[in-house]
């Protein structure tokens, strides 16, 4: 699998992005090099497709924990 670090600058045809989802400042794209691009405003992170499920599960767990009432320490 080709990645951005080993891609030749002249080979732009392999790294074409395709939008998978967008919600406000959040964007998810697949890339011709096989990676998934996650954009949060001005920052983009590239992750392997196999890591997307783990990221989703982690974010879901975080949201569930945010929604739970916290015990206040005295």
Secondary structure, 3 states (H helix, E strand, C coil): CCCCCCCCCCCCCCCCEEEEEEECCEEEEEECCCEEEEEECCEEEEEEHHHHHHHHHHHHHHHHHHHCCCCCCC
